[in-house]
Amino acid sequence: MPLSLTDVLLTPIERPRCVRCRTQMNLTSIVPRPGRTEKRTFECPKCDFIETKVVSDPLSPEEINRLTENILPPT
């Protein structure tokens, strides 16, 4: 079976399991919200259960600075 876009972009931690059937859910949409948060909608491919979560934006300037502060140019 070919990989879907969500299989490539997200880790299992970021893709919750369905509360009904425990199947790993697919990310179906991301909507930006105020305060550097995102509303993510997940859908179960097996039972069609839909779940939404509000999460902080992983690409906020603070997160980018935290991830890049120890990177030095090549010498």
CHARMM-style PDB file with segment names, atoms N, HN, CA, C and O in Angstrom:
ATOM      1  N   MET     1       0.841  -1.176   0.000  1.00  0.00      PROA
ATOM      2  CA  MET     1       0.000   0.000   0.000  1.00  0.00      PROA
ATOM      3  C   MET     1       0.888   1.242   0.000  1.00  0.00      PROA
ATOM      4  O   MET     1       1.824   1.312   0.797  1.00  0.00      PROA
ATOM      5  N   PRO     2       0.627   2.231  -0.870  1.00  0.00      PROA
ATOM      6  CA  PRO     2       1.462   3.429  -0.911  1.00  0.00      PROA
ATOM      7  C   PRO     2       1.283   4.275   0.352  1.00  0.00      PROA
ATOM      8  O   PRO     2       0.235   4.245   0.996  1.00  0.00      PROA
ATOM      9  N   LEU     3       2.332   5.027   0.689  1.00  0.00      PROA
ATOM     10  HN  LEU     3       3.184   5.051   0.166  1.00  0.00      PROA
ATOM     11  CA  LEU     3       2.260   5.912   1.840  1.00  0.00      PROA
ATOM     12  C   LEU     3       1.417   7.133   1.515  1.00  0.00      PROA
ATOM     13  O   LEU     3       1.426   7.625   0.387  1.00  0.00      PROA
ATOM     14  N   SER     4       0.695   7.614   2.506  1.00  0.00      PROA
ATOM     15  HN  SER     4       0.687   7.214   3.422  1.00  0.00      PROA
ATOM     16  CA  SER     4      -0.054   8.855   2.326  1.00  0.00      PROA
ATOM     17  C   SER     4       0.813  10.016   2.784  1.00  0.00      PROA
ATOM     18  O   SER     4       1.866   9.804   3.385  1.00  0.00      PROA
ATOM     19  N   LEU     5       0.389  11.223   2.510  1.00  0.00      PROA
ATOM     20  HN  LEU     5      -0.466  11.395   2.022  1.00  0.00      PROA
ATOM     21  CA  LEU     5       1.129  12.408   2.907  1.00  0.00      PROA
ATOM     22  C   LEU     5       1.301  12.456   4.416  1.00  0.00      PROA
ATOM     23  O   LEU     5       2.369  12.832   4.898  1.00  0.00      PROA
ATOM     24  N   THR     6       0.271  12.085   5.177  1.00  0.00      PROA
ATOM     25  HN  THR     6      -0.598  11.780   4.786  1.00  0.00      PROA
ATOM     26  CA  THR     6       0.382  12.128   6.632  1.00  0.00      PROA
ATOM     27  C   THR     6       1.335  11.075   7.162  1.00  0.00      PROA
ATOM     28  O   THR     6       1.906  11.263   8.236  1.00  0.00      PROA
ATOM     29  N   ASP     7       1.531   9.971   6.449  1.00  0.00      PROA
ATOM     30  HN  ASP     7       1.067   9.818   5.577  1.00  0.00      PROA
ATOM     31  CA  ASP     7       2.499   8.966   6.877  1.00  0.00      PROA
ATOM     32  C   ASP     7       3.913   9.529   6.807  1.00  0.00      PROA
ATOM     33  O   ASP     7       4.767   9.172   7.618  1.00  0.00      PROA
ATOM     34  N   VAL     8       4.156  10.391   5.860  1.00  0.00      PROA
ATOM     35  HN  VAL     8       3.462  10.681   5.201  1.00  0.00      PROA
ATOM     36  CA  VAL     8       5.480  10.937   5.655  1.00  0.00      PROA
ATOM     37  C   VAL     8       5.743  12.123   6.578  1.00  0.00      PROA
ATOM     38  O   VAL     8       6.848  12.254   7.104  1.00  0.00      PROA
ATOM     39  N   LEU     9       4.764  12.980   6.782  1.00  0.00      PROA
ATOM     40  HN  LEU     9       3.867  12.874   6.355  1.00  0.00      PROA
ATOM     41  CA  LEU     9       4.977  14.226   7.498  1.00  0.00      PROA
ATOM     42  C   LEU     9       4.828  14.147   9.007  1.00  0.00      PROA
ATOM     43  O   LEU     9       5.442  14.948   9.711  1.00  0.00      PROA
ATOM     44  N   LEU    10       4.051  13.232   9.528  1.00  0.00      PROA
ATOM     45  HN  LEU    10       3.552  12.581   8.956  1.00  0.00      PROA
ATOM     46  CA  LEU    10       3.767  13.221  10.953  1.00  0.00      PROA
ATOM     47  C   LEU    10       4.226  11.936  11.616  1.00  0.00      PROA
ATOM     48  O   LEU    10       4.171  10.860  11.020  1.00  0.00      PROA
ATOM     49  N   THR    11       4.673  12.058  12.840  1.00  0.00      PROA
ATOM     50  HN  THR    11       4.718  12.931  13.324  1.00  0.00      PROA
ATOM     51  CA  THR    11       5.052  10.887  13.610  1.00  0.00      PROA
ATOM     52  C   THR    11       3.810  10.282  14.247  1.00  0.00      PROA
ATOM     53  O   THR    11       2.775  10.945  14.306  1.00  0.00      PROA
ATOM     54  N   PRO    12       3.880   9.045  14.726  1.00  0.00      PROA
ATOM     55  CA  PRO    12       2.716   8.433  15.370  1.00  0.00      PROA
ATOM     56  C   PRO    12       2.202   9.216  16.571  1.00  0.00      PROA
ATOM     57  O   PRO    12       1.009   9.165  16.869  1.00  0.00      PROA
ATOM     58  N   ILE    13       3.069   9.934  17.261  1.00  0.00      PROA
ATOM     59  HN  ILE    13       4.038   9.975  17.019  1.00  0.00      PROA
ATOM     60  CA  ILE    13       2.621  10.713  18.413  1.00  0.00      PROA
ATOM     61  C   ILE    13       1.682  11.827  17.955  1.00  0.00      PROA
ATOM     62  O   ILE    13       0.718  12.147  18.650  1.00  0.00      PROA
ATOM     63  N   GLU    14       1.951  12.409  16.810  1.00  0.00      PROA
ATOM     64  HN  GLU    14       2.734  12.149  16.246  1.00  0.00      PROA
ATOM     65  CA  GLU    14       1.138  13.508  16.312  1.00  0.00      PROA
ATOM     66  C   GLU    14      -0.147  13.033  15.650  1.00  0.00      PROA
ATOM     67  O   GLU    14      -1.051  13.837  15.416  1.00  0.00      PROA
ATOM     68  N   ARG    15      -0.246  11.751  15.345  1.00  0.00      PROA
ATOM     69  HN  ARG    15       0.488  11.099  15.535  1.00  0.00      PROA
ATOM     70  CA  ARG    15      -1.458  11.192  14.757  1.00  0.00      PROA
ATOM     71  C   ARG    15      -2.130  10.322  15.814  1.00  0.00      PROA
ATOM     72  O   ARG    15      -1.707   9.191  16.051  1.00  0.00      PROA
ATOM     73  N   PRO    16      -3.170  10.846  16.443  1.00  0.00      PROA
ATOM     74  CA  PRO    16      -3.781  10.090  17.543  1.00  0.00      PROA
ATOM     75  C   PRO    16      -4.475   8.826  17.059  1.00  0.00      PROA
ATOM     76  O   PRO    16      -4.785   8.672  15.878  1.00  0.00      PROA
ATOM     77  N   ARG    17      -4.705   7.936  17.999  1.00  0.00      PROA
ATOM     78  HN  ARG    17      -4.453   8.060  18.959  1.00  0.00      PROA
ATOM     79  CA  ARG    17      -5.492   6.740  17.710  1.00  0.00      PROA
ATOM     80  C   ARG    17      -6.954   7.056  17.975  1.00  0.00      PROA
ATOM     81  O   ARG    17      -7.290   7.817  18.883  1.00  0.00      PROA
ATOM     82  N   CYS    18      -7.810   6.460  17.167  1.00  0.00      PROA
ATOM     83  HN  CYS    18      -7.537   5.843  16.430  1.00  0.00      PROA
ATOM     84  CA  CYS    18      -9.252   6.661  17.286  1.00  0.00      PROA
ATOM     85  C   CYS    18      -9.728   6.146  18.651  1.00  0.00      PROA
ATOM     86  O   CYS    18      -9.334   5.064  19.085  1.00  0.00      PROA
ATOM     87  N   VAL    19     -10.574   6.927  19.316  1.00  0.00      PROA
ATOM     88  HN  VAL    19     -10.895   7.806  18.963  1.00  0.00      PROA
ATOM     89  CA  VAL    19     -11.087   6.505  20.615  1.00  0.00      PROA
ATOM     90  C   VAL    19     -12.087   5.361  20.491  1.00  0.00      PROA
ATOM     91  O   VAL    19     -12.346   4.656  21.467  1.00  0.00      PROA
ATOM     92  N   ARG    20     -12.643   5.175  19.317  1.00  0.00      PROA
ATOM     93  HN  ARG    20     -12.433   5.747  18.524  1.00  0.00      PROA
ATOM     94  CA  ARG    20     -13.621   4.091  19.101  1.00  0.00      PROA
ATOM     95  C   ARG    20     -12.958   2.773  18.747  1.00  0.00      PROA
ATOM     96  O   ARG    20     -13.238   1.749  19.369  1.00  0.00      PROA
ATOM     97  N   CYS    21     -12.069   2.791  17.737  1.00  0.00      PROA
ATOM     98  HN  CYS    21     -11.841   3.623  17.231  1.00  0.00      PROA
ATOM     99  CA  CYS    21     -11.537   1.519  17.224  1.00  0.00      PROA
ATOM    100  C   CYS    21     -10.018   1.392  17.354  1.00  0.00      PROA
ATOM    101  O   CYS    21      -9.455   0.362  16.984  1.00  0.00      PROA
ATOM    102  N   ARG    22      -9.342   2.431  17.877  1.00  0.00      PROA
ATOM    103  HN  ARG    22      -9.799   3.268  18.178  1.00  0.00      PROA
ATOM    104  CA  ARG    22      -7.897   2.428  18.109  1.00  0.00      PROA
ATOM    105  C   ARG    22      -7.050   2.421  16.831  1.00  0.00      PROA
ATOM    106  O   ARG    22      -5.851   2.151  16.897  1.00  0.00      PROA
ATOM    107  N   THR    23      -7.642   2.709  15.685  1.00  0.00      PROA
ATOM    108  HN  THR    23      -8.616   2.929  15.631  1.00  0.00      PROA
ATOM    109  CA  THR    23      -6.892   2.833  14.438  1.00  0.00      PROA
ATOM    110  C   THR    23      -6.206   4.190  14.403  1.00  0.00      PROA
ATOM    111  O   THR    23      -6.755   5.176  14.896  1.00  0.00      PROA
ATOM    112  N   GLN    24      -5.018   4.248  13.828  1.00  0.00      PROA
ATOM    113  HN  GLN    24      -4.573   3.447  13.428  1.00  0.00      PROA
ATOM    114  CA  GLN    24      -4.328   5.529  13.726  1.00  0.00      PROA
ATOM    115  C   GLN    24      -5.094   6.433  12.766  1.00  0.00      PROA
ATOM    116  O   GLN    24      -5.421   6.035  11.648  1.00  0.00      PROA
ATOM    117  N   MET    25      -5.375   7.655  13.218  1.00  0.00      PROA
ATOM    118  HN  MET    25      -5.110   7.978  14.126  1.00  0.00      PROA
ATOM    119  CA  MET    25      -6.200   8.582  12.446  1.00  0.00      PROA
ATOM    120  C   MET    25      -5.362   9.334  11.423  1.00  0.00      PROA
ATOM    121  O   MET    25      -4.142   9.435  11.553  1.00  0.00      PROA
ATOM    122  N   ASN    26      -6.039   9.865  10.394  1.00  0.00      PROA
ATOM    123  HN  ASN    26      -7.030   9.783  10.288  1.00  0.00      PROA
ATOM    124  CA  ASN    26      -5.396  10.666   9.345  1.00  0.00      PROA
ATOM    125  C   ASN    26      -5.678  12.141   9.579  1.00  0.00      PROA
ATOM    126  O   ASN    26      -6.787  12.523   9.953  1.00  0.00      PROA
ATOM    127  N   LEU    27      -4.675  12.952   9.357  1.00  0.00      PROA
ATOM    128  HN  LEU    27      -3.774  12.642   9.053  1.00  0.00      PROA
ATOM    129  CA  LEU    27      -4.840  14.393   9.432  1.00  0.00      PROA
ATOM    130  C   LEU    27      -5.583  14.852   8.185  1.00  0.00      PROA
ATOM    131  O   LEU    27      -5.132  14.600   7.067  1.00  0.00      PROA
ATOM    132  N   THR    28      -6.727  15.528   8.365  1.00  0.00      PROA
ATOM    133  HN  THR    28      -7.093  15.732   9.272  1.00  0.00      PROA
ATOM    134  CA  THR    28      -7.513  15.954   7.212  1.00  0.00      PROA
ATOM    135  C   THR    28      -7.470  17.461   6.981  1.00  0.00      PROA
ATOM    136  O   THR    28      -7.682  17.916   5.857  1.00  0.00      PROA
ATOM    137  N   SER    29      -7.198  18.247   8.036  1.00  0.00      PROA
ATOM    138  HN  SER    29      -7.027  17.876   8.949  1.00  0.00      PROA
ATOM    139  CA  SER    29      -7.084  19.695   7.817  1.00  0.00      PROA
ATOM    140  C   SER    29      -6.326  20.352   8.960  1.00  0.00      PROA
ATOM    141  O   SER    29      -6.293  19.858  10.087  1.00  0.00      PROA
ATOM    142  N   ILE    30      -5.716  21.490   8.626  1.00  0.00      PROA
ATOM    143  HN  ILE    30      -5.743  21.892   7.710  1.00  0.00      PROA
ATOM    144  CA  ILE    30      -5.049  22.348   9.607  1.00  0.00      PROA
ATOM    145  C   ILE    30      -5.542  23.757   9.356  1.00  0.00      PROA
ATOM    146  O   ILE    30      -5.431  24.271   8.243  1.00  0.00      PROA
ATOM    147  N   VAL    31      -6.090  24.390  10.398  1.00  0.00      PROA
ATOM    148  HN  VAL    31      -6.180  23.973  11.302  1.00  0.00      PROA
ATOM    149  CA  VAL    31      -6.603  25.752  10.284  1.00  0.00      PROA
ATOM    150  C   VAL    31      -5.847  26.629  11.279  1.00  0.00      PROA
ATOM    151  O   VAL    31      -5.878  26.355  12.479  1.00  0.00      PROA
ATOM    152  N   PRO    32      -5.165  27.682  10.806  1.00  0.00      PROA
ATOM    153  CA  PRO    32      -4.483  28.598  11.736  1.00  0.00      PROA
ATOM    154  C   PRO    32      -5.498  29.303  12.632  1.00  0.00      PROA
ATOM    155  O   PRO    32      -6.618  29.602  12.218  1.00  0.00      PROA
ATOM    156  N   ARG    33      -5.078  29.560  13.869  1.00  0.00      PROA
ATOM    157  HN  ARG    33      -4.168  29.317  14.206  1.00  0.00      PROA
ATOM    158  CA  ARG    33      -5.923  30.260  14.838  1.00  0.00      PROA
ATOM    159  C   ARG    33      -5.112  31.384  15.467  1.00  0.00      PROA
ATOM    160  O   ARG    33      -3.886  31.404  15.355  1.00  0.00      PROA
ATOM    161  N   PRO    34      -5.792  32.323  16.133  1.00  0.00      PROA
ATOM    162  CA  PRO    34      -5.056  33.395  16.809  1.00  0.00      PROA
ATOM    163  C   PRO    34      -4.158  32.839  17.915  1.00  0.00      PROA
ATOM    164  O   PRO    34      -4.412  31.760  18.451  1.00  0.00      PROA
ATOM    165  N   GLY    35      -3.132  33.569  18.241  1.00  0.00      PROA
ATOM    166  HN  GLY    35      -2.926  34.445  17.807  1.00  0.00      PROA
ATOM    167  CA  GLY    35      -2.253  33.163  19.329  1.00  0.00      PROA
ATOM    168  C   GLY    35      -1.281  32.066  18.945  1.00  0.00      PROA
ATOM    169  O   GLY    35      -0.839  31.297  19.798  1.00  0.00      PROA
ATOM    170  N   ARG    36      -0.947  31.990  17.672  1.00  0.00      PROA
ATOM    171  HN  ARG    36      -1.307  32.615  16.978  1.00  0.00      PROA
ATOM    172  CA  ARG    36       0.017  30.999  17.165  1.00  0.00      PROA
ATOM    173  C   ARG    36      -0.379  29.573  17.522  1.00  0.00      PROA
ATOM    174  O   ARG    36       0.444  28.781  17.982  1.00  0.00      PROA
ATOM    175  N   THR    37      -1.638  29.265  17.306  1.00  0.00      PROA
ATOM    176  HN  THR    37      -2.307  29.908  16.932  1.00  0.00      PROA
ATOM    177  CA  THR    37      -2.107  27.897  17.480  1.00  0.00      PROA
ATOM    178  C   THR    37      -2.743  27.428  16.175  1.00  0.00      PROA
ATOM    179  O   THR    37      -3.029  28.225  15.282  1.00  0.00      PROA
ATOM    180  N   GLU    38      -2.957  26.122  16.086  1.00  0.00      PROA
ATOM    181  HN  GLU    38      -2.725  25.474  16.812  1.00  0.00      PROA
ATOM    182  CA  GLU    38      -3.595  25.527  14.911  1.00  0.00      PROA
ATOM    183  C   GLU    38      -4.704  24.603  15.380  1.00  0.00      PROA
ATOM    184  O   GLU    38      -4.587  23.952  16.418  1.00  0.00      PROA
ATOM    185  N   LYS    39      -5.785  24.549  14.607  1.00  0.00      PROA
ATOM    186  HN  LYS    39      -5.880  25.078  13.764  1.00  0.00      PROA
ATOM    187  CA  LYS    39      -6.830  23.567  14.850  1.00  0.00      PROA
ATOM    188  C   LYS    39      -6.617  22.454  13.836  1.00  0.00      PROA
ATOM    189  O   LYS    39      -6.722  22.670  12.628  1.00  0.00      PROA
ATOM    190  N   ARG    40      -6.317  21.259  14.339  1.00  0.00      PROA
ATOM    191  HN  ARG    40      -6.232  21.084  15.319  1.00  0.00      PROA
ATOM    192  CA  ARG    40      -6.070  20.103  13.471  1.00  0.00      PROA
ATOM    193  C   ARG    40      -7.254  19.152  13.561  1.00  0.00      PROA
ATOM    194  O   ARG    40      -7.729  18.828  14.650  1.00  0.00      PROA
ATOM    195  N   THR    41      -7.720  18.713  12.401  1.00  0.00      PROA
ATOM    196  HN  THR    41      -7.335  18.977  11.517  1.00  0.00      PROA
ATOM    197  CA  THR    41      -8.836  17.776  12.335  1.00  0.00      PROA
ATOM    198  C   THR    41      -8.307  16.433  11.843  1.00  0.00      PROA
ATOM    199  O   THR    41      -7.611  16.348  10.832  1.00  0.00      PROA
ATOM    200  N   PHE    42      -8.656  15.390  12.586  1.00  0.00      PROA
ATOM    201  HN  PHE    42      -9.221  15.459  13.407  1.00  0.00      PROA
ATOM    202  CA  PHE    42      -8.247  14.021  12.261  1.00  0.00      PROA
ATOM    203  C   PHE    42      -9.485  13.186  11.986  1.00  0.00      PROA
ATOM    204  O   PHE    42     -10.523  13.375  12.620  1.00  0.00      PROA
ATOM    205  N   GLU    43      -9.372  12.261  11.038  1.00  0.00      PROA
ATOM    206  HN  GLU    43      -8.528  12.107  10.524  1.00  0.00      PROA
ATOM    207  CA  GLU    43     -10.476  11.368  10.706  1.00  0.00      PROA
ATOM    208  C   GLU    43      -9.978   9.929  10.714  1.00  0.00      PROA
ATOM    209  O   GLU    43      -8.895   9.627  10.213  1.00  0.00      PROA
ATOM    210  N   CYS    44     -10.784   9.056  11.289  1.00  0.00      PROA
ATOM    211  HN  CYS    44     -11.664   9.302  11.696  1.00  0.00      PROA
ATOM    212  CA  CYS    44     -10.433   7.644  11.330  1.00  0.00      PROA
ATOM    213  C   CYS    44     -10.779   7.002   9.981  1.00  0.00      PROA
ATOM    214  O   CYS    44     -11.912   7.124   9.515  1.00  0.00      PROA
ATOM    215  N   PRO    45      -9.824   6.326   9.355  1.00  0.00      PROA
ATOM    216  CA  PRO    45     -10.104   5.700   8.060  1.00  0.00      PROA
ATOM    217  C   PRO    45     -10.974   4.446   8.177  1.00  0.00      PROA
ATOM    218  O   PRO    45     -11.525   3.967   7.186  1.00  0.00      PROA
ATOM    219  N   LYS    46     -11.088   3.925   9.388  1.00  0.00      PROA
ATOM    220  HN  LYS    46     -10.640   4.314  10.193  1.00  0.00      PROA
ATOM    221  CA  LYS    46     -11.849   2.697   9.577  1.00  0.00      PROA
ATOM    222  C   LYS    46     -13.311   2.962   9.945  1.00  0.00      PROA
ATOM    223  O   LYS    46     -14.217   2.386   9.341  1.00  0.00      PROA
ATOM    224  N   CYS    47     -13.542   3.830  10.933  1.00  0.00      PROA
ATOM    225  HN  CYS    47     -12.806   4.298  11.423  1.00  0.00      PROA
ATOM    226  CA  CYS    47     -14.926   4.034  11.407  1.00  0.00      PROA
ATOM    227  C   CYS    47     -15.453   5.452  11.161  1.00  0.00      PROA
ATOM    228  O   CYS    47     -16.578   5.765  11.548  1.00  0.00      PROA
ATOM    229  N   ASP    48     -14.653   6.307  10.523  1.00  0.00      PROA
ATOM    230  HN  ASP    48     -13.739   6.052  10.209  1.00  0.00      PROA
ATOM    231  CA  ASP    48     -15.039   7.681  10.153  1.00  0.00      PROA
ATOM    232  C   ASP    48     -15.261   8.617  11.344  1.00  0.00      PROA
ATOM    233  O   ASP    48     -15.894   9.661  11.188  1.00  0.00      PROA
ATOM    234  N   PHE    49     -14.763   8.271  12.511  1.00  0.00      PROA
ATOM    235  HN  PHE    49     -14.248   7.423  12.638  1.00  0.00      PROA
ATOM    236  CA  PHE    49     -14.837   9.161  13.667  1.00  0.00      PROA
ATOM    237  C   PHE    49     -13.962  10.375  13.401  1.00  0.00      PROA
ATOM    238  O   PHE    49     -12.878  10.239  12.833  1.00  0.00      PROA
ATOM    239  N   ILE    50     -14.414  11.566  13.804  1.00  0.00      PROA
ATOM    240  HN  ILE    50     -15.295  11.676  14.265  1.00  0.00      PROA
ATOM    241  CA  ILE    50     -13.668  12.808  13.585  1.00  0.00      PROA
ATOM    242  C   ILE    50     -13.313  13.416  14.939  1.00  0.00      PROA
ATOM    243  O   ILE    50     -14.139  13.476  15.849  1.00  0.00      PROA
ATOM    244  N   GLU    51     -12.058  13.865  15.047  1.00  0.00      PROA
ATOM    245  HN  GLU    51     -11.387  13.816  14.308  1.00  0.00      PROA
ATOM    246  CA  GLU    51     -11.575  14.489  16.275  1.00  0.00      PROA
ATOM    247  C   GLU    51     -10.814  15.752  15.910  1.00  0.00      PROA
ATOM    248  O   GLU    51     -10.090  15.773  14.914  1.00  0.00      PROA
ATOM    249  N   THR    52     -10.970  16.804  16.704  1.00  0.00      PROA
ATOM    250  HN  THR    52     -11.559  16.787  17.513  1.00  0.00      PROA
ATOM    251  CA  THR    52     -10.212  18.036  16.481  1.00  0.00      PROA
ATOM    252  C   THR    52      -9.361  18.325  17.707  1.00  0.00      PROA
ATOM    253  O   THR    52      -9.747  18.030  18.838  1.00  0.00      PROA
ATOM    254  N   LYS    53      -8.199  18.908  17.459  1.00  0.00      PROA
ATOM    255  HN  LYS    53      -7.885  19.148  16.541  1.00  0.00      PROA
ATOM    256  CA  LYS    53      -7.279  19.287  18.529  1.00  0.00      PROA
ATOM    257  C   LYS    53      -6.720  20.663  18.217  1.00  0.00      PROA
ATOM    258  O   LYS    53      -6.464  20.990  17.058  1.00  0.00      PROA
ATOM    259  N   VAL    54      -6.531  21.468  19.257  1.00  0.00      PROA
ATOM    260  HN  VAL    54      -6.739  21.202  20.198  1.00  0.00      PROA
ATOM    261  CA  VAL    54      -5.858  22.752  19.117  1.00  0.00      PROA
ATOM    262  C   VAL    54      -4.455  22.580  19.670  1.00  0.00      PROA
ATOM    263  O   VAL    54      -4.274  22.182  20.820  1.00  0.00      PROA
ATOM    264  N   VAL    55      -3.460  22.886  18.837  1.00  0.00      PROA
ATOM    265  HN  VAL    55      -3.608  23.210  17.903  1.00  0.00      PROA
ATOM    266  CA  VAL    55      -2.062  22.713  19.226  1.00  0.00      PROA
ATOM    267  C   VAL    55      -1.285  23.984  18.919  1.00  0.00      PROA
ATOM    268  O   VAL    55      -1.696  24.784  18.078  1.00  0.00      PROA
ATOM    269  N   SER    56      -0.161  24.167  19.602  1.00  0.00      PROA
ATOM    270  HN  SER    56       0.173  23.517  20.285  1.00  0.00      PROA
ATOM    271  CA  SER    56       0.674  25.331  19.312  1.00  0.00      PROA
ATOM    272  C   SER    56       1.341  25.134  17.960  1.00  0.00      PROA
ATOM    273  O   SER    56       1.622  24.008  17.551  1.00  0.00      PROA
ATOM    274  N   ASP    57       1.585  26.222  17.287  1.00  0.00      PROA
ATOM    275  HN  ASP    57       1.356  27.137  17.620  1.00  0.00      PROA
ATOM    276  CA  ASP    57       2.208  26.190  15.965  1.00  0.00      PROA
ATOM    277  C   ASP    57       3.642  25.706  16.095  1.00  0.00      PROA
ATOM    278  O   ASP    57       4.444  26.356  16.766  1.00  0.00      PROA
ATOM    279  N   PRO    58       3.995  24.573  15.468  1.00  0.00      PROA
ATOM    280  CA  PRO    58       5.358  24.061  15.609  1.00  0.00      PROA
ATOM    281  C   PRO    58       6.410  24.924  14.922  1.00  0.00      PROA
ATOM    282  O   PRO    58       7.604  24.749  15.167  1.00  0.00      PROA
ATOM    283  N   LEU    59       5.990  25.845  14.073  1.00  0.00      PROA
ATOM    284  HN  LEU    59       5.021  25.987  13.874  1.00  0.00      PROA
ATOM    285  CA  LEU    59       6.932  26.715  13.375  1.00  0.00      PROA
ATOM    286  C   LEU    59       6.875  28.156  13.873  1.00  0.00      PROA
ATOM    287  O   LEU    59       7.187  29.085  13.128  1.00  0.00      PROA
ATOM    288  N   SER    60       6.479  28.343  15.127  1.00  0.00      PROA
ATOM    289  HN  SER    60       6.225  27.588  15.732  1.00  0.00      PROA
ATOM    290  CA  SER    60       6.472  29.685  15.690  1.00  0.00      PROA
ATOM    291  C   SER    60       7.917  30.168  15.807  1.00  0.00      PROA
ATOM    292  O   SER    60       8.831  29.349  15.908  1.00  0.00      PROA
ATOM    293  N   PRO    61       8.135  31.468  15.796  1.00  0.00      PROA
ATOM    294  CA  PRO    61       9.510  31.979  15.876  1.00  0.00      PROA
ATOM    295  C   PRO    61      10.266  31.465  17.101  1.00  0.00      PROA
ATOM    296  O   PRO    61      11.471  31.227  17.025  1.00  0.00      PROA
ATOM    297  N   GLU    62       9.577  31.291  18.223  1.00  0.00      PROA
ATOM    298  HN  GLU    62       8.597  31.484  18.285  1.00  0.00      PROA
ATOM    299  CA  GLU    62      10.242  30.794  19.424  1.00  0.00      PROA
ATOM    300  C   GLU    62      10.747  29.364  19.220  1.00  0.00      PROA
ATOM    301  O   GLU    62      11.855  29.028  19.637  1.00  0.00      PROA
ATOM    302  N   GLU    63       9.936  28.531  18.583  1.00  0.00      PROA
ATOM    303  HN  GLU    63       9.036  28.804  18.244  1.00  0.00      PROA
ATOM    304  CA  GLU    63      10.342  27.146  18.339  1.00  0.00      PROA
ATOM    305  C   GLU    63      11.487  27.077  17.326  1.00  0.00      PROA
ATOM    306  O   GLU    63      12.413  26.282  17.489  1.00  0.00      PROA
ATOM    307  N   ILE    64      11.427  27.892  16.301  1.00  0.00      PROA
ATOM    308  HN  ILE    64      10.675  28.537  16.168  1.00  0.00      PROA
ATOM    309  CA  ILE    64      12.506  27.905  15.310  1.00  0.00      PROA
ATOM    310  C   ILE    64      13.804  28.349  15.970  1.00  0.00      PROA
ATOM    311  O   ILE    64      14.855  27.757  15.722  1.00  0.00      PROA
ATOM    312  N   ASN    65      13.748  29.382  16.804  1.00  0.00      PROA
ATOM    313  HN  ASN    65      12.895  29.863  17.005  1.00  0.00      PROA
ATOM    314  CA  ASN    65      14.951  29.841  17.513  1.00  0.00      PROA
ATOM    315  C   ASN    65      15.499  28.747  18.416  1.00  0.00      PROA
ATOM    316  O   ASN    65      16.712  28.542  18.471  1.00  0.00      PROA
ATOM    317  N   ARG    66      14.624  28.044  19.123  1.00  0.00      PROA
ATOM    318  HN  ARG    66      13.639  28.211  19.078  1.00  0.00      PROA
ATOM    319  CA  ARG    66      15.058  26.978  20.019  1.00  0.00      PROA
ATOM    320  C   ARG    66      15.767  25.872  19.238  1.00  0.00      PROA
ATOM    321  O   ARG    66      16.777  25.333  19.691  1.00  0.00      PROA
ATOM    322  N   LEU    67      15.233  25.539  18.067  1.00  0.00      PROA
ATOM    323  HN  LEU    67      14.413  25.977  17.699  1.00  0.00      PROA
ATOM    324  CA  LEU    67      15.803  24.459  17.270  1.00  0.00      PROA
ATOM    325  C   LEU    67      17.106  24.842  16.579  1.00  0.00      PROA
ATOM    326  O   LEU    67      17.943  23.981  16.309  1.00  0.00      PROA
ATOM    327  N   THR    68      17.283  26.132  16.292  1.00  0.00      PROA
ATOM    328  HN  THR    68      16.604  26.832  16.511  1.00  0.00      PROA
ATOM    329  CA  THR    68      18.450  26.556  15.523  1.00  0.00      PROA
ATOM    330  C   THR    68      19.530  27.248  16.347  1.00  0.00      PROA
ATOM    331  O   THR    68      20.569  27.604  15.791  1.00  0.00      PROA
ATOM    332  N   GLU    69      19.336  27.448  17.615  1.00  0.00      PROA
ATOM    333  HN  GLU    69      18.492  27.158  18.067  1.00  0.00      PROA
ATOM    334  CA  GLU    69      20.290  28.232  18.402  1.00  0.00      PROA
ATOM    335  C   GLU    69      21.655  27.562  18.527  1.00  0.00      PROA
ATOM    336  O   GLU    69      22.650  28.255  18.739  1.00  0.00      PROA
ATOM    337  N   ASN    70      21.734  26.256  18.404  1.00  0.00      PROA
ATOM    338  HN  ASN    70      20.925  25.694  18.231  1.00  0.00      PROA
ATOM    339  CA  ASN    70      23.015  25.562  18.537  1.00  0.00      PROA
ATOM    340  C   ASN    70      23.652  25.194  17.208  1.00  0.00      PROA
ATOM    341  O   ASN    70      24.656  24.483  17.184  1.00  0.00      PROA
ATOM    342  N   ILE    71      23.091  25.660  16.109  1.00  0.00      PROA
ATOM    343  HN  ILE    71      22.275  26.237  16.129  1.00  0.00      PROA
ATOM    344  CA  ILE    71      23.642  25.342  14.799  1.00  0.00      PROA
ATOM    345  C   ILE    71      24.688  26.388  14.438  1.00  0.00      PROA
ATOM    346  O   ILE    71      24.418  27.589  14.453  1.00  0.00      PROA
ATOM    347  N   LEU    72      25.883  25.913  14.114  1.00  0.00      PROA
ATOM    348  HN  LEU    72      26.103  24.937  14.102  1.00  0.00      PROA
ATOM    349  CA  LEU    72      26.976  26.802  13.747  1.00  0.00      PROA
ATOM    350  C   LEU    72      27.306  26.631  12.273  1.00  0.00      PROA
ATOM    351  O   LEU    72      27.099  25.554  11.714  1.00  0.00      PROA
ATOM    352  N   PRO    73      27.819  27.681  11.634  1.00  0.00      PROA
ATOM    353  CA  PRO    73      28.196  27.552  10.219  1.00  0.00      PROA
ATOM    354  C   PRO    73      29.389  26.613  10.094  1.00  0.00      PROA
ATOM    355  O   PRO    73      30.163  26.457  11.039  1.00  0.00      PROA
ATOM    356  N   PRO    74      29.539  25.990   8.931  1.00  0.00      PROA
ATOM    357  CA  PRO    74      30.689  25.099   8.726  1.00  0.00      PROA
ATOM    358  C   PRO    74      32.000  25.877   8.812  1.00  0.00      PROA
ATOM    359  O   PRO    74      32.076  27.049   8.444  1.00  0.00      PROA
ATOM    360  N   THR    75      33.007  25.206   9.299  1.00  0.00      PROA
ATOM    361  HN  THR    75      32.945  24.254   9.598  1.00  0.00      PROA
ATOM    362  CA  THR    75      34.316  25.882   9.409  1.00  0.00      PROA
ATOM    363  C   THR    75      35.294  25.341   8.424  1.00  0.00      PROA
ATOM    364  OT1 THR    75      36.438  25.793   8.378  1.00  0.00      PROA
TER     365      THR     75
END
